[in-house]
Amino acid sequence: MAREKNQRLAALLEEACWSRAQAASAYNRVAAETLGGEVRENSRIGPSHVSMWVGGTKATGVAPILLCQALSRRLKREVAPQEAGFTVPDSPAQEALDWSVDPLIALNALGSGVDAKRRRLLAGGVYSAMSLILPDEAWWRAMAQPPETPPGGKRVGRGDVETVQELTLAFSRMDQKRGGGHGRSALDEYLHLEIPRLLTGRFPDDPTRRTMFSASAELAYLSGWMSFDNSEHAVALQRFNTALKLAARAGDAPLSGHIMRAMAHQALDMGLRPKALQLARASVHGERYLSATPRERALLGVVHARTLAASNRKTEAAKALLRAEDDLSKAREGIKEPNRTFFFGEASLAHETACTLRDLGDPKRAVREFQHSVRTRGAQFRRTHAVTLGYMGATQLTQGSVEEACATWSHVLDAMEDGIYSGRARGTVVDMRRLLSPYRARGIPAVGSLNARATAYLANVD
């Protein structure tokens, strides 16, 4: 009996302007990010797989969710499996993202959904725009109510809170210097084994309870940020989701905004511009912005500006940039800022401003801001330094400055070869080779030299 052609999938591929080979290549990129090398059914495919699925063969294993995510990125909108003519069973990894799931249960689900040593997702876990829909106000009010305390828990005091805060800051500093691919397994071990015990303990008063939930939320957020930096996007989404639940439990509005800002940043990098704008707007809404300190307001505001620029809202983006600059100018000694903002200063503002100007179609000013960021950033922020240089080189190339771009990109490789473990920074090396591809046949010495060096680097890390 002849199979019925999957017309829905065929239409989506046509909308994406993809050949079967291009679709397979995009699929494999998503699979590499999601599965991290773990072999599962259809964890890697070829053009023939796409042809068979269009022809009516049932897509099995991880295929439906991975192909739909690849299509979502290409089309800049959410493509659900049903739209592509697929059906997907529920996954424990995805169930943990449900806003109705208690954060403690979500922590346990994350622990079972990720191999602590290899950080592999359960089949079915994938970065999905559907999971970026935020809950309503009733949910926030309900979450802010104190949960029932189970009898017999250990006593948890201020010293325990400070331990979690100190650990988070130490790992955050390491992330800024070495990248999200360094040391996260140790952080996750603590997150899964110790944090649930602390959150179910006996607190001397409600302020201590709320502070512990905030501290735990920051730790979960940091795990998410490190996952995002290392291009483990589905893991990052799970961590951000859990962190937001814990922050809501603590009634910590600025921290909730901080986490939404990170989710917006990730969504923007994944090409989901409408979702990124929604999240960024939510991050600067009400008490999330009003109760934040000046440095944190500036951080929330500049990411909001980036999402506005990416959505071609030029006037609004310019206003948001000015407000972020004004907020950062108000950050001074005597104002106690949360530890999570320690990295954000003049160099970071210049980096985000440059990205905004680039997306607004002003590469000349963008390059100037990237250069300002490079000049003012401290040595302890080497990972972000490499990312900034990568973006700056790409922007210089759009202006026709090929040799200047090569000189900038050579500094990216200097940093990467010196021990930065970051998927985002590595991605700048991949982009570098792709962007230089049209120039390789022109005999430009700087291009040939840089391409050889980048090829050797990627061969050693892939």
Secondary structure, 3 states (H helix, E strand, C coil): CCCCCCHHHHHHHHHHCCCHHHHHHHHHHHHHHHHCCCCCCCCCCCHHHHHHHHHCCCCCCCHHHHHHHHHHHHHCCCCCCCCCCCCCCCCHHHHCCCCCCCHHHHHHHHHHHECCCCCCECCCCCCCHHHHCCCCHHHHHHHCCCCCCCCCCCECCHHHHHHHHHHHHHHHHHHHHHCCCCCHHHHHHHHHHCHHHHHCCECCCHHHHHHHHHHHHHHHHHHHHHHHHCCCHHHHHHHHHHHHHHHHHHCCHHHHHHHHHHHHHHHHHCCCHHHHHHHHHHHCCCHHHHCCCHHHHHHHHHHHHHHHHHCCCHHHHHHHHHHHHHHHHCCCCCCCCCHHHCCCCHHHHHHHHHHHHHHCCCHHHHHHHHHHHHHHCCHHHHHHHHHHHHHHHHHHHHCCCHHHHHHHHHHHHHHHHCCCCCHHHHHHHHHHHHHHHHHHHHCCHHHHHHHHHHHHHHHHHC
